[in-house]
Amino acid sequence: VVTTYCPANNEPIASVRQASLEDYEETVKKAKEAWKVWADIPAPKRGEIVRQIGDALRQKIKVLGSLVSLEMGKIFVEGVGEVQEYVDVCDYAVGLSRMIGGPILPSERPGHALIEQWNPVGLVGIITAFNFPVAVYGWNSAIAMICGNACLWKGAPTTSLISVAVTKIIAKVLEDNKVPGAICSLVCGGADIGTAMARDERMDLLSFTGSTKVGKQVALMVQERFGRSLLELGGNNAIIVFEDADLNLVIPSALFAAVGTTGQRCTTARRLFLHESVHDEVVAKLAKAYAQVRIGDPWDSETLYGPLHTKEAVKMFLDAVEQAKQQGGSVVYGGKVINRPGNYVEPTIVTGLPHNAPIVHTETFAPILYVLKFKEEDEVFAWNNEVKQGLSSSIFTKDLGRIFRWLGPKGSDCGIVNVNIPTSGAEIGGAFGGEKHTGGGRESGSDSWKLYMRRSTCTINYSKDLPLAQGIKFQ
């Protein structure tokens, strides 16, 4: 039994029973059986059921958003926004359920047809992190479901109440439609359950969201059995501000990207590169903006900045600030724990560090922004790319040539490459994910649905002859 705590005061909320490995075994069997029913349902009908899931979430959006604030600690509007993402992905998936499919290709052989057939992979294991306890499951499950897959979810142990609540909403919709609730199964648990999923050959795809360190272990376990994995791991994201940038866009963008969700988004801005001509002005304006951030209980509608998720996160924050000082950085704003109940720390700005300082290259899941000075475009593009992660990146400029160089082969090496907007706040219509140590996975929009399916190249001979490919004669 795991006790779930409120990050705003560290008071216990409830106790949640975790699954044993025997429970896990039973759940996988039920999910596999449920898949047999789900795979036979036409994709548009599956889409209609996913639409109903979106509607059911929409009806409970405020209470679910409140639960996210209570258990995860993000502010109420962000909690509601996260549920809205799941609703939006359901809407997107409905349309997709009538569009997925492969091309009919020209065959070189007369009397033959060459087509691509896409089928569901089967059972999709979904392991999600504490920072987006609703949305990331939604991105995966809504798309996986319309593709014809069953889902087995393991959320973070510290946000188990959210996992249970979401699963109950989905199960009711499925059962109201006379299909098994086990199509979307849930197993609450820790590393033992996660390891079992990674090693289980019955998991036809394992989608993992979390740290790069754990993601690497998951990838190796899945690869060892020649399984398929979808990885959404760490980010060390940069905003680059050039001398011609519109500072009226820069300041609120940097503020939201660095401080939003208390610095606990994988797309949080952790590095801010400022051209030397605007460095001092931006730092002064940003510090002034930081001072206006309303800190308080996450479920208070006036609050913009809540607590970190755990006590351990507070310790990581303090350790990172200390390392930044030791490596030559100056704390120009924040840097301390806030004296109040809960896991509150000050949003922090550090200047004066070199671009390659070890702490700058470390992803600390906390609201610490390293402000770095640059002179030339080439050097700052290289500095953006020199970290091991490759998730999100952004530049602020009015120079059209620079914009397209940034988007091009010698520009950002990230999966998300933005211009004049922050690094965080991705839309569901585009594929979400990153390169290098971010894992290479893509979720949500664009053609991400292909990851949840297996492709067959099919040749059909409807003639009475047997011509061979490449004109080979075998007689």
C-alpha positions as CSV (number, residue, x, y, z in Angstrom):
1,V,0.0,0.0,0.0
2,V,1.4,3.4,-1.1
3,T,0.3,6.6,0.6
4,T,-0.2,9.5,-1.8
5,Y,0.7,13.0,-0.5
6,C,-0.3,16.5,-1.4
7,P,2.8,18.4,-2.5
8,A,1.3,21.7,-1.3
9,N,1.5,20.6,2.4
10,N,2.9,17.1,2.4
11,E,-0.2,15.8,4.1
12,P,-1.4,12.3,3.2
13,I,-4.4,12.2,0.8
14,A,-5.2,8.5,0.5
15,S,-3.7,5.0,0.4
16,V,-3.6,3.1,-2.8
17,R,-3.0,-0.7,-3.1
18,Q,-0.2,-1.5,-5.6
19,A,-0.4,-4.5,-7.8
20,S,1.6,-7.7,-7.1
21,L,3.2,-9.6,-9.9
22,E,0.4,-12.1,-9.7
23,D,-2.1,-9.2,-10.2
24,Y,0.0,-8.0,-13.2
25,E,-0.1,-11.5,-14.7
26,E,-3.9,-11.7,-14.4
27,T,-4.3,-8.2,-15.9
28,V,-2.1,-9.0,-18.9
29,K,-4.2,-12.1,-19.6
30,K,-7.4,-10.1,-19.4
31,A,-6.1,-7.3,-21.6
32,K,-5.0,-9.9,-24.2
33,E,-8.4,-11.5,-24.2
34,A,-10.1,-8.0,-24.5
35,W,-7.9,-7.3,-27.5
36,K,-9.5,-10.1,-29.4
37,V,-12.8,-8.3,-29.1
38,W,-11.4,-4.8,-29.8
39,A,-9.5,-5.8,-32.9
40,D,-12.6,-7.1,-34.6
41,I,-14.4,-3.8,-34.2
42,P,-14.2,-1.6,-37.3
43,A,-11.8,1.4,-36.8
44,P,-14.6,4.1,-37.2
45,K,-16.6,2.3,-34.5
46,R,-13.5,2.3,-32.3
47,G,-13.2,6.0,-33.0
48,E,-16.8,6.6,-31.9
49,I,-16.1,4.9,-28.5
50,V,-12.9,7.0,-28.1
51,R,-15.1,10.1,-28.9
52,Q,-17.3,9.1,-26.0
53,I,-14.3,8.8,-23.7
54,G,-13.4,12.4,-24.7
55,D,-16.9,13.5,-23.8
56,A,-16.8,11.7,-20.4
57,L,-13.5,13.4,-19.6
58,R,-15.0,16.7,-20.7
59,Q,-17.8,16.3,-18.2
60,K,-15.4,15.8,-15.4
61,I,-12.6,18.1,-16.5
62,K,-12.7,20.5,-13.5
63,V,-12.8,17.8,-10.9
64,L,-10.0,15.8,-12.6
65,G,-8.0,19.1,-13.0
66,S,-8.5,19.6,-9.2
67,L,-7.2,16.1,-8.5
68,V,-4.1,16.8,-10.7
69,S,-3.5,19.9,-8.6
70,L,-4.1,18.1,-5.3
71,E,-1.9,15.0,-6.1
72,M,0.7,16.2,-8.6
73,G,0.9,19.9,-7.5
74,K,0.6,21.8,-10.8
75,I,-1.7,24.8,-10.7
76,F,-5.4,24.3,-11.4
77,V,-5.5,25.9,-14.9
78,E,-2.6,23.6,-15.9
79,G,-4.4,20.6,-14.4
80,V,-7.5,21.4,-16.4
81,G,-5.4,22.0,-19.5
82,E,-3.8,18.6,-19.1
83,V,-7.2,16.9,-19.2
84,Q,-8.1,19.1,-22.1
85,E,-5.2,17.7,-24.0
86,Y,-6.6,14.2,-23.5
87,V,-10.0,15.4,-24.7
88,D,-8.4,17.1,-27.8
89,V,-6.4,13.9,-28.6
90,C,-9.7,11.9,-28.4
91,D,-11.2,14.4,-31.0
92,Y,-8.2,14.1,-33.2
93,A,-8.3,10.2,-32.9
94,V,-11.9,10.2,-34.0
95,G,-11.0,11.7,-37.4
96,L,-7.9,9.5,-37.6
97,S,-10.1,6.4,-37.2
98,R,-11.5,7.0,-40.7
99,M,-8.1,8.0,-42.3
100,I,-5.4,5.5,-41.2
101,G,-4.2,3.2,-43.9
102,G,-1.5,2.6,-46.5
103,P,-1.2,3.3,-50.2
104,I,-1.9,1.2,-53.3
105,L,1.5,1.1,-55.0
106,P,2.2,0.5,-58.7
107,S,3.3,-3.0,-59.3
108,E,5.9,-3.8,-62.0
109,R,4.1,-7.1,-62.8
110,P,1.0,-7.2,-64.9
111,G,-2.1,-8.5,-63.3
112,H,-0.7,-7.7,-59.8
113,A,-1.7,-5.3,-57.1
114,L,0.8,-4.0,-54.5
115,I,-0.7,-2.6,-51.3
116,E,0.3,-1.6,-47.7
117,Q,-1.8,-3.1,-45.0
118,W,-1.6,-1.7,-41.4
119,N,-2.7,-3.8,-38.5
120,P,-2.7,-3.2,-34.7
121,V,0.4,-4.4,-32.8
122,G,-1.8,-5.9,-30.1
123,L,-1.1,-4.9,-26.5
124,V,0.5,-1.5,-25.8
125,G,2.2,-1.0,-22.5
126,I,2.1,2.6,-21.3
127,I,4.4,3.8,-18.5
128,T,3.9,7.5,-17.7
129,A,5.6,10.0,-15.4
130,F,4.3,12.1,-12.5
131,N,4.5,15.5,-14.3
132,F,1.8,14.8,-16.8
133,P,-0.3,12.1,-15.1
134,V,-3.3,12.4,-17.5
135,A,-2.1,13.9,-20.9
136,V,0.7,11.5,-21.7
137,Y,-1.5,8.5,-21.2
138,G,-4.2,10.2,-23.3
139,W,-1.7,10.8,-26.2
140,N,-0.8,7.1,-26.2
141,S,-4.1,5.4,-25.4
142,A,-6.5,7.4,-27.7
143,I,-4.2,6.8,-30.8
144,A,-3.4,3.2,-29.8
145,M,-7.1,2.4,-29.3
146,I,-8.3,3.7,-32.7
147,C,-5.5,1.6,-34.2
148,G,-7.1,-1.5,-32.7
149,N,-4.8,-2.0,-29.7
150,A,-5.5,-2.8,-26.1
151,C,-3.6,-0.7,-23.5
152,L,-2.0,-1.6,-20.2
153,W,-1.1,1.5,-18.1
154,K,1.3,1.9,-15.3
155,G,1.3,5.5,-14.0
156,A,3.7,7.0,-11.5
157,P,3.2,5.6,-8.0
158,T,3.0,9.1,-6.6
159,T,0.0,9.9,-8.8
160,S,-1.9,6.7,-8.4
161,L,-5.2,8.4,-7.6
162,I,-5.2,10.2,-10.9
163,S,-4.5,6.9,-12.7
164,V,-7.4,5.2,-10.9
165,A,-9.8,8.0,-11.6
166,V,-9.0,8.2,-15.3
167,T,-9.2,4.4,-15.7
168,K,-12.7,4.3,-14.0
169,I,-14.0,7.0,-16.4
170,I,-12.7,5.0,-19.4
171,A,-13.9,1.6,-18.2
172,K,-17.4,2.9,-17.8
173,V,-17.5,4.1,-21.4
174,L,-16.2,0.8,-22.7
175,E,-18.6,-1.3,-20.6
176,D,-21.5,1.0,-21.6
177,N,-20.6,0.1,-25.2
178,K,-20.7,-3.6,-24.3
179,V,-17.0,-4.1,-24.8
180,P,-14.5,-5.3,-22.0
181,G,-13.2,-2.6,-19.7
182,A,-9.9,-4.5,-19.8
183,I,-9.2,-3.0,-23.2
184,C,-7.8,-0.1,-21.1
185,S,-6.3,-1.9,-18.1
186,L,-4.4,-0.3,-15.2
187,V,-1.7,-1.8,-12.9
188,C,-0.5,0.5,-10.1
189,G,3.0,-0.3,-9.1
190,G,6.6,0.6,-8.9
191,A,9.8,-0.5,-10.6
192,D,9.0,-4.2,-10.3
193,I,5.9,-3.8,-12.5
194,G,7.8,-1.6,-14.9
195,T,10.5,-4.2,-15.2
196,A,8.0,-6.9,-15.8
197,M,6.4,-4.9,-18.6
198,A,9.7,-4.2,-20.3
199,R,10.7,-7.9,-20.2
200,D,7.3,-9.2,-21.2
201,E,7.1,-10.5,-24.7
202,R,3.3,-10.1,-24.6
203,M,3.9,-6.3,-24.6
204,D,3.8,-5.7,-28.4
205,L,4.9,-2.1,-27.9
206,L,6.1,-0.4,-24.7
207,S,5.7,3.4,-24.5
208,F,7.9,4.8,-21.7
209,T,7.9,8.4,-20.5
210,G,10.4,9.3,-17.8
211,S,14.1,10.0,-17.1
212,T,16.8,9.2,-19.6
213,K,18.5,7.0,-17.0
214,V,15.5,4.7,-16.5
215,G,14.6,5.0,-20.2
216,K,17.9,3.5,-21.1
217,Q,17.4,0.5,-18.8
218,V,13.9,0.0,-20.3
219,A,15.2,0.3,-23.9
220,L,17.8,-2.4,-23.3
221,M,15.3,-4.8,-21.7
222,V,12.9,-4.3,-24.6
223,Q,15.6,-4.6,-27.2
224,E,16.9,-7.8,-25.6
225,R,13.7,-9.5,-26.6
226,F,13.5,-7.7,-29.9
227,G,10.5,-5.8,-28.8
228,R,9.3,-2.3,-29.8
229,S,9.7,0.7,-27.6
230,L,8.6,4.3,-27.8
231,L,10.7,6.5,-25.6
232,E,9.9,10.1,-24.3
233,L,12.9,10.9,-22.1
234,G,14.7,14.0,-20.8
235,G,15.1,17.5,-22.3
236,N,17.7,20.2,-21.7
237,N,15.9,22.9,-23.7
238,A,17.2,26.2,-24.8
239,I,15.7,29.6,-25.8
240,I,18.0,31.7,-28.0
241,V,17.4,35.5,-28.1
242,F,19.0,37.4,-30.9
243,E,19.7,41.2,-31.0
244,D,16.6,41.8,-33.2
245,A,14.2,39.9,-31.0
246,D,10.9,41.3,-29.8
247,L,11.4,41.5,-26.1
248,N,7.7,41.9,-25.5
249,L,7.5,38.2,-26.7
250,V,10.7,37.1,-25.1
251,I,10.0,37.9,-21.4
252,P,6.6,36.2,-21.1
253,S,7.8,33.3,-23.2
254,A,10.9,32.7,-21.1
255,L,8.9,33.1,-17.9
256,F,6.3,30.5,-18.9
257,A,8.8,28.1,-20.3
258,A,11.1,28.2,-17.2
259,V,8.6,28.7,-14.4
260,G,5.4,26.9,-15.7
261,T,4.6,23.6,-13.9
262,T,7.4,24.7,-11.4
263,G,10.0,23.7,-14.0
264,Q,8.8,20.1,-14.1
265,R,8.0,19.8,-17.8
266,C,10.2,17.8,-20.1
267,T,10.0,20.9,-22.4
268,T,10.9,23.4,-19.6
269,A,13.4,26.0,-20.7
270,R,16.6,25.3,-18.7
271,R,19.1,27.4,-20.8
272,L,18.5,30.9,-22.0
273,F,21.1,32.2,-24.5
274,L,21.1,36.0,-24.8
275,H,23.0,38.0,-27.4
276,E,25.5,40.2,-25.6
277,S,23.7,43.3,-26.8
278,V,20.5,42.4,-25.0
279,H,21.8,40.3,-22.1
280,D,21.6,42.8,-19.3
281,E,18.3,44.3,-20.3
282,V,16.6,40.8,-20.6
283,V,18.0,39.6,-17.3
284,A,16.7,42.8,-15.5
285,K,13.3,42.5,-17.1
286,L,13.1,38.8,-16.4
287,A,14.0,39.2,-12.7
288,K,11.3,41.8,-12.5
289,A,8.8,39.4,-14.1
290,Y,9.9,36.6,-11.7
291,A,9.1,38.9,-8.7
292,Q,5.5,39.2,-9.9
293,V,4.8,35.4,-10.1
294,R,2.0,34.6,-7.7
295,I,3.1,31.6,-5.5
296,G,0.5,29.7,-3.5
297,D,-1.8,26.7,-3.3
298,P,-2.1,25.0,-6.7
299,W,-5.9,24.8,-6.6
300,D,-6.2,28.6,-5.9
301,S,-7.2,30.2,-9.2
302,E,-4.9,33.1,-8.6
303,T,-1.8,31.0,-8.2
304,L,0.7,30.8,-11.1
305,Y,3.4,28.7,-9.4
306,G,2.9,25.8,-7.0
307,P,5.1,23.3,-5.2
308,L,7.6,20.8,-6.5
309,H,6.2,17.3,-6.6
310,T,8.3,15.7,-3.8
311,K,10.7,16.4,-1.0
312,E,13.4,14.7,-3.0
313,A,12.8,17.3,-5.8
314,V,13.5,20.1,-3.3
315,K,16.8,18.5,-2.4
316,M,17.7,18.2,-6.1
317,F,17.0,21.8,-6.5
318,L,19.2,22.9,-3.6
319,D,22.0,20.6,-4.8
320,A,21.9,22.1,-8.3
321,V,21.9,25.7,-7.0
322,E,25.0,24.9,-4.9
323,Q,26.7,23.3,-7.9
324,A,25.9,26.3,-10.1
325,K,27.6,28.6,-7.5
326,Q,30.6,26.3,-7.2
327,Q,31.0,26.3,-11.0
328,G,31.1,30.1,-11.2
329,G,27.4,31.1,-11.5
330,S,25.7,34.0,-9.8
331,V,22.1,33.6,-8.5
332,V,20.4,36.8,-9.5
333,Y,16.9,35.7,-8.5
334,G,15.7,33.0,-6.1
335,G,17.8,30.0,-5.1
336,K,16.2,29.2,-1.8
337,V,13.5,27.1,-0.2
338,I,10.3,29.0,0.6
339,N,9.4,28.9,4.3
340,R,5.9,27.4,4.2
341,P,4.4,23.9,4.3
342,G,4.9,21.8,1.3
343,N,7.7,21.5,-1.4
344,Y,8.0,25.2,-2.3
345,V,11.2,26.6,-3.8
346,E,11.9,30.0,-5.3
347,P,12.0,30.2,-9.1
348,T,15.7,30.8,-9.8
349,I,17.8,32.6,-12.4
350,V,21.6,31.9,-12.6
351,T,23.9,34.0,-14.7
352,G,27.7,33.9,-15.5
353,L,28.2,30.3,-16.2
354,P,30.0,29.1,-19.3
355,H,27.9,27.3,-21.9
356,N,29.6,23.9,-21.2
357,A,29.5,24.0,-17.4
358,P,28.6,20.5,-16.1
359,I,25.5,21.8,-14.2
360,V,24.3,23.5,-17.4
361,H,24.5,20.2,-19.2
362,T,22.5,18.5,-16.4
363,E,18.7,18.3,-16.6
364,T,17.5,19.3,-13.1
365,F,13.8,18.8,-12.9
366,A,13.2,22.1,-11.1
367,P,12.7,25.8,-11.9
368,I,16.3,26.8,-12.4
369,L,17.1,28.9,-15.5
370,Y,20.8,29.3,-16.6
371,V,21.3,32.5,-18.5
372,L,24.2,32.4,-20.9
373,K,25.8,35.1,-23.1
374,F,26.7,34.6,-26.8
375,K,28.0,36.7,-29.8
376,E,27.5,34.8,-33.0
377,E,24.8,32.7,-34.6
378,D,27.0,29.7,-35.5
379,E,28.4,29.4,-31.9
380,V,24.9,29.5,-30.3
381,F,23.4,27.0,-32.7
382,A,26.3,24.7,-31.8
383,W,25.7,25.3,-28.0
384,N,22.0,24.5,-28.4
385,N,23.0,21.1,-29.9
386,E,25.9,20.2,-27.6
387,V,23.8,18.8,-24.8
388,K,22.9,15.1,-24.9
389,Q,19.2,15.6,-25.0
390,G,17.3,16.9,-28.1
391,L,13.7,17.6,-27.2
392,S,12.7,21.2,-27.6
393,S,14.3,24.5,-28.7
394,S,13.4,28.0,-29.6
395,I,14.8,31.2,-31.1
396,F,13.5,34.8,-31.1
397,T,14.4,36.8,-34.1
398,K,12.9,38.7,-37.1
399,D,15.6,37.6,-39.5
400,L,14.0,35.4,-42.1
401,G,17.3,33.8,-43.3
402,R,18.2,33.0,-39.7
403,I,14.8,31.4,-39.1
404,F,15.3,29.0,-42.0
405,R,18.9,28.2,-41.1
406,W,17.6,27.3,-37.6
407,L,15.0,25.0,-39.1
408,G,17.5,23.5,-41.6
409,P,20.1,20.8,-41.4
410,K,22.7,22.9,-39.6
411,G,20.2,24.4,-37.2
412,S,18.5,22.8,-34.1
413,D,18.9,19.1,-33.7
414,C,15.8,18.8,-31.6
415,G,12.4,17.1,-32.3
416,I,10.6,20.4,-31.5
417,V,12.1,23.5,-33.2
418,N,10.2,26.8,-32.5
419,V,10.5,30.4,-33.6
420,N,9.2,33.3,-31.5
421,I,7.3,31.0,-29.1
422,P,8.5,29.2,-25.9
423,T,10.0,25.7,-25.7
424,S,6.9,24.3,-23.8
425,G,3.3,24.1,-24.7
426,A,3.2,21.8,-27.7
427,E,0.0,21.3,-29.7
428,I,-1.5,17.8,-30.1
429,G,-1.6,18.0,-33.9
430,G,2.2,17.7,-34.3
431,A,4.3,14.7,-33.5
432,F,5.7,15.2,-30.0
433,G,9.2,13.8,-29.1
434,G,12.9,14.3,-29.5
435,E,16.3,13.0,-30.6
436,K,19.5,11.7,-29.0
437,H,19.1,11.0,-25.3
438,T,15.4,12.1,-25.5
439,G,14.8,8.7,-27.0
440,G,13.6,9.3,-30.5
441,G,9.9,8.5,-29.8
442,R,7.0,10.4,-31.3
443,E,3.5,10.6,-29.8
444,S,0.2,12.3,-30.5
445,G,-0.2,14.0,-33.9
446,S,1.1,13.8,-37.5
447,D,1.9,10.2,-38.4
448,S,2.7,9.0,-34.9
449,W,-0.2,6.5,-35.3
450,K,2.2,4.3,-37.3
451,L,4.2,3.5,-34.2
452,Y,1.1,1.7,-32.8
453,M,0.7,-0.5,-35.9
454,R,2.6,-3.1,-37.9
455,R,3.0,-2.7,-41.6
456,S,2.6,-5.5,-44.2
457,T,3.6,-5.1,-47.8
458,C,1.1,-7.2,-49.7
459,T,1.2,-8.4,-53.3
460,I,-1.9,-9.9,-54.9
461,N,-1.8,-11.8,-58.1
462,Y,-5.3,-11.6,-59.8
463,S,-4.1,-12.9,-63.2
464,K,-3.5,-16.5,-64.4
465,D,0.2,-15.9,-65.0
466,L,3.2,-15.9,-62.7
467,P,5.6,-13.1,-63.8
468,L,8.5,-12.7,-61.3
469,A,9.9,-9.4,-60.0
470,Q,12.9,-7.9,-61.7
471,G,12.0,-9.8,-64.9
472,I,13.6,-13.0,-63.6
473,K,12.9,-16.2,-65.6
474,F,12.8,-19.5,-63.6
475,Q,11.6,-22.1,-66.1
